[in-house]
Amino acid sequence: MIINKITSSSVIDYAAEELKKYLRMMMPEGGDISISYDTKAKDGFRLGLMQDFGLDVSDAENTELDDILYIDCDEKGGIIAGDNPRSVLLTVYEYLRQNGCRWLMPGVDGEFIPMQNIKPVKYRHKPSMRYRGFCNEGAEFQQCMLDAIEFIPKLGMNVFMLEFKVPRVYYDWYYNHAQNTENYPKESVSVRQILQWKRQCEAEIAKRGLQFHDIGHGFTMDAFGIDSSWRAYDGIDYNERLTDEQRDAVAMINGERKLYNNTPNWTNFCMSKEWAQDKFTEYVADYAENHKGSDYLHVWLADGTNNHCECEECQRKTPSDWYMLLMNKVDRELTRRNLKTRIVFIAYVDTSWAPKELMIENQDRFTLMLAPITRSYTETLPAWGVKAVTKPYVRNKNKMPKDLEEYLAYFADWKKSGWKGANICYEYHFWRHQYYDISGIEISKLIVDDVRTYLEYGINGIIEDGSQRSFFPTGLAFYTYARSMYDATLTADEIAEDYFATAFGEDWKLFYDYLKELESRMKYRFCQGTMSANREVSAFYNPEEAKILATVPEVVSRGRELIKSHYNSDYRVRTVSARLLEHHADFAEIHAAALREKALGNDEGAKELGLKLRIEFGKREPLIRTYFDQYECFMYLNHTIYNSKTNTAAITV
């Protein structure tokens, strides 16, 4: 076999190497496979741009952004092409997929590569969503970041975002062993080291031709020389370090100009001051000029809600109006510098409310990102669709929308106010909500519905804010997220069968049914705090559910027998999948006991069992850290269930 590269591109070079690697794994006695650059090749595999093969790409609105995958191969090779270099790599993985290969989890242990001869494939597909991506969150160690970047294009995703100028907080959570200090001492990782690691990630993103989305929060303080990586947990009063000019730039709240909760990343600036606007604009433009590898620069305001400046001048406009003024200034400066950097602005917390006076002028440069962080994750839309009515904006006294219907009503207001550009969504399925679904099946179904809903309402992509290690008890939810964006006609059941049959073999339905039965005893809605029998007692008080939770050990016992009978497999991914479920059985049993105490109104008992579970799983972190995020899981289970007060519901933000 030979692989001929028709188009010259470093990404296509990588695609050819990936094709060679997996073909050799599929046919280990098939001999070497040569790779050449030959624009006139007529035999073997030919990799290149569809345009170089004279193939039609007219259905791509923008061939740089839209992916088209094209395959016309027989048993000896053929054309593997895309409308841009990244699409060629995606097509290589799709060709291998149609020959039986699957990637279920990051790393070599997550691969299923059958031994078989290749089969003919004829295929052409434009993915359902333009933007199919992931953003770093949770506790990060560098290898998990590199694994995540390698993994996502194998599932057909095309975007990777690195949040923050220096994502110190995420690395701190892992290397300081937050939620696991009983088992491991803190480790020091410097900002300098983390910056180097971010650049390594950027190089790996570029190697695969993925769209690189950069930063998000931080501009509101970095622009004034206030380091957005400073955090309140440092134990330093950073307000004492502010110069007079910096303090003058900080938003005034309750008559004081100071860092919000002593954290620059949560602090807005006084957007009515013209000198501050100019400084912000110059900083954004300088960053864009010095980081031309950032395909999309996310320029967001500060994190958190109800934290905007209350000075007399700032109150003359809504935060969204000031935001539009800033974006127009940024656009004019980027244009003056002849920079083509695309900018993403965000409808998030206070800017969920559309502007009243101003709108972005050059909409071709910008993309609107809807970020429904406070939405319910138990349903997508009610049967009637969107009938919600938006509420007026009241500075620093707003209640955030509680469901997707409300958020889409606010999104409609943005379009009514004059926004006609591209739209994407920033979602949170893998932030904390995945830890309320013991099976991973319920949230997978929600994801399929969400993708279809967003497409229906004119939102052409999703970037998930969540842990890179979202594969516990299985990778079904993540796999469903990727595949449903790639092809929105797929059903949740079709995707689940594909995943489970690969992960567990011919007895896959037994594993699926086991997890379904477990979820029926540890209900997703209950864990979300939406099934209380008396909310005056607790968001989790429900004696009837306590009776059901008491039956979990017998379900887990049957599950352990199933796991034991499939403990080893010829395929490593099946062995790993079964043994992850072994850990998960222990998790489910203790977690169910804690939930039962909560359902009976025994908060102290729930807290004690939650602590036991956290410490026990902390001991296992080296074994399962690729798949399970110790910090992210217990941060939110502690906060919203185990340690929550009896008279409060699980938090929504």
BELBEL-V715459 format. One record per residue. RES is the residue in three letters. SS is DSSP state (hx for helix, st for strand, lp for the rest). OMEGA is omega in whole degrees, -180 to 180 (* if undefined). Layout:
# BELBEL-V715459
RES:SS:OMEGA ; RES:SS:OMEGA
This chain:
# BELBEL-V715459
MET:lp:176 ; ILE:st:175 ; ILE:st:179 ; ASN:st:176 ; LYS:st:-179 ; ILE:lp:-176 ; THR:lp:179 ; SER:lp:180 ; SER:lp:178 ; SER:hx:178 ; VAL:hx:178 ; ILE:hx:172 ; ASP:hx:180 ; TYR:hx:179 ; ALA:hx:179 ; ALA:hx:178 ; GLU:hx:178 ; GLU:hx:178 ; LEU:hx:179 ; LYS:hx:-177 ; LYS:hx:-175 ; TYR:hx:174 ; LEU:hx:179 ; ARG:hx:177 ; MET:hx:179 ; MET:hx:-176 ; MET:lp:-170 ; PRO:lp:178 ; GLU:lp:-176 ; GLY:lp:-180 ; GLY:lp:-178 ; ASP:lp:177 ; ILE:lp:-178 ; SER:st:177 ; ILE:st:-180 ; SER:st:172 ; TYR:st:-175 ; ASP:lp:-176 ; THR:lp:-177 ; LYS:lp:-176 ; ALA:lp:179 ; LYS:lp:-178 ; ASP:lp:-178 ; GLY:lp:173 ; PHE:st:176 ; ARG:st:-178 ; LEU:st:178 ; GLY:st:179 ; LEU:st:177 ; MET:hx:-179 ; GLN:hx:180 ; ASP:hx:175 ; PHE:hx:-178 ; GLY:lp:-179 ; LEU:lp:-176 ; ASP:lp:175 ; VAL:lp:-173 ; SER:lp:179 ; ASP:lp:174 ; ALA:lp:177 ; GLU:lp:179 ; ASN:lp:-174 ; THR:lp:175 ; GLU:lp:-174 ; LEU:lp:-179 ; ASP:lp:177 ; ASP:lp:168 ; ILE:st:-179 ; LEU:st:-176 ; TYR:st:179 ; ILE:st:172 ; ASP:st:-173 ; CYS:st:170 ; ASP:st:-176 ; GLU:lp:-177 ; LYS:lp:-178 ; GLY:st:-179 ; GLY:st:-174 ; ILE:st:170 ; ILE:st:-169 ; ALA:st:174 ; GLY:st:-177 ; ASP:lp:172 ; ASN:lp:-176 ; PRO:hx:178 ; ARG:hx:-179 ; SER:hx:177 ; VAL:hx:178 ; LEU:hx:178 ; LEU:hx:-180 ; THR:hx:175 ; VAL:hx:-180 ; TYR:hx:179 ; GLU:hx:176 ; TYR:hx:179 ; LEU:hx:178 ; ARG:hx:-179 ; GLN:hx:171 ; ASN:lp:171 ; GLY:lp:-180 ; CYS:lp:175 ; ARG:st:173 ; TRP:st:-173 ; LEU:lp:-178 ; MET:lp:-180 ; PRO:lp:175 ; GLY:lp:-176 ; VAL:hx:180 ; ASP:hx:178 ; GLY:hx:-177 ; GLU:st:169 ; PHE:st:-179 ; ILE:lp:-178 ; PRO:lp:171 ; MET:lp:-178 ; GLN:lp:173 ; ASN:lp:-180 ; ILE:lp:-179 ; LYS:lp:177 ; PRO:lp:177 ; VAL:st:170 ; LYS:st:-169 ; TYR:st:171 ; ARG:st:-175 ; HIS:st:169 ; LYS:st:-176 ; PRO:lp:-175 ; SER:lp:179 ; MET:lp:179 ; ARG:lp:-175 ; TYR:st:-176 ; ARG:st:-167 ; GLY:st:-179 ; PHE:st:178 ; CYS:st:-180 ; ASN:lp:177 ; GLU:lp:178 ; GLY:lp:-180 ; ALA:lp:-174 ; GLU:lp:160 ; PHE:lp:-166 ; GLN:hx:-178 ; GLN:hx:179 ; CYS:hx:177 ; MET:hx:179 ; LEU:hx:178 ; ASP:hx:-179 ; ALA:hx:180 ; ILE:hx:178 ; GLU:hx:-171 ; PHE:hx:-166 ; ILE:hx:178 ; PRO:hx:178 ; LYS:hx:177 ; LEU:hx:179 ; GLY:lp:179 ; MET:lp:-172 ; ASN:lp:-176 ; VAL:st:168 ; PHE:st:-180 ; MET:st:173 ; LEU:st:-176 ; GLU:st:177 ; PHE:lp:176 ; LYS:lp:172 ; VAL:lp:-174 ; PRO:lp:-174 ; ARG:hx:-172 ; VAL:hx:-178 ; TYR:hx:177 ; TYR:hx:177 ; ASP:hx:-178 ; TRP:hx:180 ; TYR:hx:-171 ; TYR:hx:172 ; ASN:lp:177 ; HIS:lp:174 ; ALA:lp:-175 ; GLN:lp:179 ; ASN:lp:-177 ; THR:lp:177 ; GLU:lp:-176 ; ASN:lp:-175 ; TYR:lp:177 ; PRO:lp:179 ; LYS:lp:175 ; GLU:lp:-180 ; SER:lp:174 ; VAL:lp:-173 ; SER:lp:174 ; VAL:hx:179 ; ARG:hx:179 ; GLN:hx:-179 ; ILE:hx:177 ; LEU:hx:176 ; GLN:hx:-179 ; TRP:hx:177 ; LYS:hx:179 ; ARG:hx:176 ; GLN:hx:177 ; CYS:hx:180 ; GLU:hx:180 ; ALA:hx:179 ; GLU:hx:176 ; ILE:hx:-180 ; ALA:hx:180 ; LYS:hx:-178 ; ARG:lp:178 ; GLY:lp:180 ; LEU:lp:172 ; GLN:st:179 ; PHE:st:176 ; HIS:st:-166 ; ASP:st:165 ; ILE:st:-171 ; GLY:st:-180 ; HIS:lp:173 ; GLY:lp:-176 ; PHE:hx:-174 ; THR:hx:178 ; MET:hx:179 ; ASP:hx:-179 ; ALA:lp:-177 ; PHE:lp:177 ; GLY:lp:177 ; ILE:lp:-171 ; ASP:lp:-177 ; SER:lp:177 ; SER:lp:176 ; TRP:lp:-179 ; ARG:lp:-179 ; ALA:hx:-177 ; TYR:hx:176 ; ASP:hx:-180 ; GLY:lp:180 ; ILE:lp:174 ; ASP:lp:-175 ; TYR:hx:176 ; ASN:hx:180 ; GLU:hx:-179 ; ARG:hx:-176 ; LEU:lp:171 ; THR:lp:178 ; ASP:hx:180 ; GLU:hx:179 ; GLN:hx:180 ; ARG:hx:179 ; ASP:hx:-180 ; ALA:hx:-175 ; VAL:st:179 ; ALA:lp:177 ; MET:st:178 ; ILE:st:-177 ; ASN:lp:176 ; GLY:lp:-178 ; GLU:st:172 ; ARG:st:179 ; LYS:lp:-179 ; LEU:lp:-178 ; TYR:hx:-176 ; ASN:hx:177 ; ASN:hx:-178 ; THR:lp:-178 ; PRO:hx:-177 ; ASN:hx:-180 ; TRP:hx:-171 ; THR:lp:174 ; ASN:lp:177 ; PHE:st:-178 ; CYS:lp:-168 ; MET:lp:180 ; SER:lp:-179 ; LYS:lp:-176 ; GLU:hx:180 ; TRP:hx:179 ; ALA:hx:176 ; GLN:hx:-178 ; ASP:hx:-180 ; LYS:hx:177 ; PHE:hx:-179 ; THR:hx:-179 ; GLU:hx:-179 ; TYR:hx:179 ; VAL:hx:-179 ; ALA:hx:178 ; ASP:hx:180 ; TYR:hx:180 ; ALA:hx:-179 ; GLU:hx:-177 ; ASN:hx:-178 ; HIS:lp:-175 ; LYS:lp:174 ; GLY:lp:178 ; SER:lp:-178 ; ASP:lp:177 ; TYR:st:177 ; LEU:st:179 ; HIS:st:-179 ; VAL:st:-177 ; TRP:lp:172 ; LEU:lp:-174 ; ALA:lp:176 ; ASP:lp:180 ; GLY:lp:-176 ; THR:lp:178 ; ASN:lp:-177 ; ASN:lp:-179 ; HIS:lp:-174 ; CYS:lp:-178 ; GLU:lp:179 ; CYS:lp:-174 ; GLU:lp:-178 ; GLU:lp:180 ; CYS:hx:-178 ; GLN:hx:179 ; ARG:hx:178 ; LYS:lp:174 ; THR:lp:175 ; PRO:hx:180 ; SER:hx:177 ; ASP:hx:176 ; TRP:hx:179 ; TYR:hx:179 ; MET:hx:177 ; LEU:hx:180 ; LEU:hx:-179 ; MET:hx:177 ; ASN:hx:177 ; LYS:hx:178 ; VAL:hx:-180 ; ASP:hx:-179 ; ARG:hx:180 ; GLU:hx:176 ; LEU:hx:178 ; THR:hx:179 ; ARG:hx:-179 ; ARG:lp:180 ; ASN:lp:178 ; LEU:lp:-177 ; LYS:lp:-179 ; THR:lp:175 ; ARG:st:-177 ; ILE:st:173 ; VAL:st:172 ; PHE:st:-164 ; ILE:st:171 ; ALA:st:-169 ; TYR:st:-176 ; VAL:hx:-174 ; ASP:hx:179 ; THR:hx:168 ; SER:hx:176 ; TRP:lp:-179 ; ALA:lp:176 ; PRO:lp:-180 ; LYS:lp:-171 ; GLU:lp:-169 ; LEU:lp:176 ; MET:lp:177 ; ILE:lp:-175 ; GLU:lp:-179 ; ASN:lp:-171 ; GLN:lp:179 ; ASP:lp:-178 ; ARG:lp:-165 ; PHE:st:172 ; THR:st:177 ; LEU:st:178 ; MET:st:174 ; LEU:st:-178 ; ALA:st:-174 ; PRO:lp:-169 ; ILE:lp:-176 ; THR:lp:-179 ; ARG:lp:171 ; SER:lp:177 ; TYR:lp:175 ; THR:lp:176 ; GLU:lp:178 ; THR:lp:178 ; LEU:lp:172 ; PRO:lp:-175 ; ALA:lp:-176 ; TRP:lp:179 ; GLY:lp:-177 ; VAL:lp:174 ; LYS:lp:-177 ; ALA:lp:178 ; VAL:lp:-179 ; THR:lp:179 ; LYS:lp:178 ; PRO:lp:177 ; TYR:lp:175 ; VAL:lp:-172 ; ARG:lp:174 ; ASN:lp:178 ; LYS:lp:-175 ; ASN:lp:169 ; LYS:lp:-175 ; MET:lp:176 ; PRO:lp:-176 ; LYS:lp:179 ; ASP:lp:-176 ; LEU:hx:178 ; GLU:hx:179 ; GLU:hx:-178 ; TYR:hx:179 ; LEU:hx:174 ; ALA:hx:177 ; TYR:hx:176 ; PHE:hx:177 ; ALA:hx:177 ; ASP:hx:176 ; TRP:hx:-180 ; LYS:hx:177 ; LYS:hx:-177 ; SER:lp:175 ; GLY:lp:179 ; TRP:lp:-179 ; LYS:lp:-175 ; GLY:lp:-177 ; ALA:st:-178 ; ASN:st:171 ; ILE:st:-178 ; CYS:st:173 ; TYR:st:-172 ; GLU:st:-169 ; TYR:lp:179 ; HIS:lp:-175 ; PHE:lp:176 ; TRP:lp:176 ; ARG:lp:-172 ; HIS:hx:178 ; GLN:hx:-177 ; TYR:hx:174 ; TYR:hx:-179 ; ASP:lp:-174 ; ILE:lp:-178 ; SER:lp:-172 ; GLY:lp:-176 ; ILE:hx:-177 ; GLU:hx:-179 ; ILE:hx:175 ; SER:hx:178 ; LYS:hx:178 ; LEU:hx:-179 ; ILE:hx:179 ; VAL:hx:178 ; ASP:hx:180 ; ASP:hx:-179 ; VAL:hx:-179 ; ARG:hx:179 ; THR:hx:-180 ; TYR:hx:177 ; LEU:hx:-180 ; GLU:hx:-177 ; TYR:lp:171 ; GLY:lp:178 ; ILE:lp:-165 ; ASN:lp:177 ; GLY:st:179 ; ILE:st:167 ; ILE:st:-179 ; GLU:st:171 ; ASP:st:-176 ; GLY:lp:-178 ; SER:lp:173 ; GLN:lp:-174 ; ARG:lp:-175 ; SER:st:-174 ; PHE:lp:-177 ; PHE:lp:12 ; PRO:lp:176 ; THR:lp:175 ; GLY:lp:-175 ; LEU:hx:-175 ; ALA:hx:180 ; PHE:hx:179 ; TYR:hx:179 ; THR:hx:178 ; TYR:hx:-178 ; ALA:hx:-175 ; ARG:hx:-179 ; SER:hx:174 ; MET:hx:180 ; TYR:hx:-179 ; ASP:lp:-174 ; ALA:lp:177 ; THR:lp:180 ; LEU:lp:177 ; THR:lp:177 ; ALA:hx:-180 ; ASP:hx:179 ; GLU:hx:-179 ; ILE:hx:-179 ; ALA:hx:179 ; GLU:hx:177 ; ASP:hx:-178 ; TYR:hx:-174 ; PHE:hx:179 ; ALA:hx:177 ; THR:hx:-174 ; ALA:hx:-172 ; PHE:hx:176 ; GLY:hx:-170 ; GLU:hx:178 ; ASP:hx:-173 ; TRP:hx:-176 ; LYS:hx:178 ; LEU:hx:179 ; PHE:hx:178 ; TYR:hx:-179 ; ASP:hx:176 ; TYR:hx:-180 ; LEU:hx:176 ; LYS:hx:180 ; GLU:hx:178 ; LEU:hx:179 ; GLU:hx:179 ; SER:hx:178 ; ARG:hx:-180 ; MET:lp:-166 ; LYS:lp:178 ; TYR:hx:-179 ; ARG:hx:177 ; PHE:hx:-178 ; CYS:hx:175 ; GLN:lp:180 ; GLY:lp:-177 ; THR:lp:-178 ; MET:lp:-178 ; SER:lp:174 ; ALA:lp:180 ; ASN:lp:-175 ; ARG:lp:174 ; GLU:lp:177 ; VAL:lp:-177 ; SER:lp:173 ; ALA:lp:-177 ; PHE:lp:-178 ; TYR:lp:-180 ; ASN:lp:-178 ; PRO:hx:179 ; GLU:hx:176 ; GLU:hx:177 ; ALA:hx:178 ; LYS:hx:-180 ; ILE:hx:179 ; LEU:hx:180 ; ALA:lp:-180 ; THR:lp:-178 ; VAL:hx:-178 ; PRO:hx:180 ; GLU:hx:175 ; VAL:hx:180 ; VAL:hx:178 ; SER:hx:177 ; ARG:hx:177 ; GLY:hx:-180 ; ARG:hx:177 ; GLU:hx:178 ; LEU:hx:180 ; ILE:hx:-179 ; LYS:hx:-178 ; SER:hx:179 ; HIS:lp:-169 ; TYR:lp:180 ; ASN:lp:-178 ; SER:lp:174 ; ASP:lp:179 ; TYR:lp:-176 ; ARG:hx:-177 ; VAL:hx:180 ; ARG:hx:175 ; THR:hx:-179 ; VAL:hx:-180 ; SER:hx:179 ; ALA:hx:-177 ; ARG:hx:170 ; LEU:hx:178 ; LEU:hx:175 ; GLU:hx:175 ; HIS:hx:-177 ; HIS:hx:178 ; ALA:hx:177 ; ASP:hx:179 ; PHE:hx:-176 ; ALA:hx:-177 ; GLU:hx:-179 ; ILE:hx:179 ; HIS:hx:179 ; ALA:hx:178 ; ALA:hx:177 ; ALA:hx:179 ; LEU:hx:179 ; ARG:hx:177 ; GLU:hx:179 ; LYS:hx:-179 ; ALA:hx:178 ; LEU:lp:-180 ; GLY:lp:-180 ; ASN:lp:-176 ; ASP:hx:-177 ; GLU:hx:177 ; GLY:hx:178 ; ALA:hx:-179 ; LYS:hx:-180 ; GLU:hx:179 ; LEU:hx:176 ; GLY:hx:177 ; LEU:hx:178 ; LYS:hx:-179 ; LEU:hx:-179 ; ARG:hx:-179 ; ILE:hx:179 ; GLU:hx:-179 ; PHE:hx:173 ; GLY:hx:177 ; LYS:hx:-176 ; ARG:lp:-173 ; GLU:hx:180 ; PRO:hx:-178 ; LEU:hx:-170 ; ILE:hx:-173 ; ARG:lp:178 ; THR:lp:-170 ; TYR:lp:-171 ; PHE:st:-178 ; ASP:lp:-178 ; GLN:hx:-178 ; TYR:hx:-173 ; GLU:hx:-179 ; CYS:hx:-172 ; PHE:hx:172 ; MET:hx:-174 ; TYR:hx:175 ; LEU:hx:176 ; ASN:hx:-172 ; HIS:hx:-172 ; THR:hx:-178 ; ILE:hx:-170 ; TYR:hx:-174 ; ASN:lp:-178 ; SER:lp:-179 ; LYS:lp:-175 ; THR:lp:-174 ; ASN:lp:179 ; THR:lp:176 ; ALA:lp:173 ; ALA:lp:-176 ; ILE:lp:-179 ; THR:lp:-178 ; VAL:lp:*
